[in-house]
Structure formats: C-alpha cells, structure tokens
Amino acid sequence: MMKKSYLSLLVLSTLAIPATADTSIDQMFSQGTLKGELRLFDFTRDFDNTTNTKHDTSFGGLFYYNTAKVNGLSFGTSFASANPIWTNDSDDVYGLVARDAAGDHDNVNRLQEYFVQGNWWDTQFKLGAQELRTPMMNPHDIRAIPRTFRGFSAENKSVDNLTLSALYITDSMGWSDNNFVSVKEAVQSELARAGIVADVADNPVYALGAKYQLPFKTVQTEAHLWHYSMEDVFNQTYAKVKLAADVGPTNLYLTPSYLTQQAIGDETGGPLDTYQYGFHLGAKLAGAELTYMYAKTGDDTVLTPWGDEKVVIQQVYQSARANEEVNALKLAYDFEKLGASGLEAYAFYGQYDVPEGTASDFNETNFSIAYKFSGMLSGLGLKARYAMVDFDQAEDLDDLRLYVTYKFALGK
C-alpha cells in the first residue's frame, strides 16, 4: 500500500509539470542523464572445519537515469540487477544474490530508486525510493547491489559551509532483497541474526543531521552530527570530527567519532544501551597512507539494520560486539608516483578482543589490489581482495573477493 502511495505521488507530480513549466519542458527528458556500472563479482568464503563453503558469482549492474530540471523540479529512477552464474549446487549462498525458498541461488532484479526531486531555496527535497548517504543509513556498498531506502529527505545549504539534513524513512531494501521491507522488518531481521526474536513497533525513522566546515586555515576541520529516532524501538546519535593539517610534505589527520544507542518507549526491539567511540590517526606522504584505528564498544552489540559507519570496518568483520576493543593498522599505497597511474593496494590488520568467557577473540588480515584503466578502456576496473580471519576459539576462515566493473555515463 505504501509503495502505491509513493508511486501515485510521482505520477501526480509528473502530470502537474505542464501547469508550472516553461518552454524547456520538452527538454526535460531529452537532456536527462544516464549513468551506470556493470558488475561481475565472485565471492568465496572457505571455513577450516565443518561449515560449508559460501560462493556466489553474480553478473548485473546499476543503471541511473535523472531528468533535467524544470523550474527546479526533476525526476530520477534506477534499476539494479544481480544474477547468479557459474553456480555450484553444493555451495551455500554468499549474499551477492538472493536465496530462494529451497536455499538455492536466485536472481535479484529491482527498481533501486524512483523519486521526484525539487531544488528551491538552497534546499534539495526528495520524495520516493532513494539511496541515502548518512552515517547510520547508507548504501553500505559491499555486495553486488547497495542498500536503498524509501521516504522523504531534505538537504539545505543556505549557510556557507553548513549542510543541514532531515529524513523520514519508512522502508528499506538490503543487498539481496527484491522488494522493500518496512524499517520494522529490517530491525527484526538484524535482531534475528543475533538469535533474538522480537515484534518491533511499526514506526518510521526520523533523522536530523548537520555538517559544518569550520573556517580554520591551518587545520582543516569538519564536524558531523546526526540523530536518528524510531519510536518505541531506539534512538541513536552519531558525532564525528575530521581534522587534517599539512606538516611539510606530510598530511596528518585525526578523525574521532562517538555513537550512542538507547532503547526508548516500549523497547519493542529489546533492551539496548550501548556506545562506540574511537578514532583514525593517519599520515599521507608520497602516495603512501598509514592509518591506526581504535574502537571501544559498550555493554551491548551495536544495532545496524540500515548500514553504518563503525570505527573499524574490514572485509569480513567490523567493530560491533559488546564490550569489544579493536586495534587496527592499515597501510595503503597509490602507485601513481611510480608511473603506474590507476594502481592501488593496501594491507589491513585488525585485532578484536572481548572479555574472557563472553566470545572468541580474533584477528583479521586483509590484502587488496585494484586497477582503474584509462584511455580507450576508461571506466573499466579490476580488483582483488583477500581476507584471513583467525579465531582463538572458533572456526577460522578465508574470504576471497574478485571484482570486474565498468562505469559509463551518457548525457550532459
């Protein structure tokens, strides 16, 4: 029913354009833009003991179309696709594609976005299905298809260096969903992954956010503050500051962040009272970047049903568990200064510790190499990532991810 309401509003908006538009209405669609990305991914996760191998090979992509603006009004839509190829019936579904009723690999083909957008008074208004890019509601693009959402968003830039945002979100789709589910169902699914069965209140998510670039010259300073609320479920507040300064040829940066989450009202998602704080401390010099990361989580595991911006995010695991402390080190290098433009690589090590007797400590080591072509092959990208996860008291695993992408754009 909610989907029909959104689509009806889009249709009514389209019909209303001729009454307000000028002579450029006929150019609204002819001057629109089309961009996209073809994706061929292959993900494999092997376990040391009895757990079955997870493996998906998917082919598909993302295709975005936006009309030109007429009196500040425009429309947008996008289509997403991930289809299993070269599947082995003995392998479990990894998550690039969907899982059918029998547990086998299945296609994902869906409308990723459909929205009407208005740009007036230094503000962008968007109604309908849309990808969001906020700390705790974002595409979290680590599978074949990114997350997407449905509702209303507004972003204002009336004041120099200040961006104010507001959200009203009713539905979301995960990486392998074919249809939108309510934010209630998304929370229930996330809880179920932790073995918690709950009848979560059927309420939307409201959010307010601000980003401000402070007018400092010596130290570049950018502050972020967001608050999300889902009545009778939980509140969360996220704050982050980006500090960066050049010391000779070296760029130094520090990015501290703090997240709090508390159950509210009837607490239909169960009790929740936790936090996560930490920072990134790094240096960039001559194409190399070295970053130390630290994260500390409170008494409950962080709840993230719609994407997130945890302090430490590696290929397989992230800082999230109750009472967890994470120390990580990442070394990245851009080979452009050595004459290999488009070639990048990194090594990333994380140590995850929890109190004795609560869960297993583990460490994760990541290696990545990526190459973006130029010239006649511009838009083509290749990437390979490999992760090793070693548990003190659980089954170790290896995770290999291969990516072939091709980006393109048509229109102005």
Order of alpha helices (4+ residues) and beta strands (2+ residues): alpha-alpha-beta-beta-beta-beta-beta-beta-beta-beta-beta-beta-alpha-beta-beta-beta-beta-beta-beta-beta-beta-beta-beta-beta
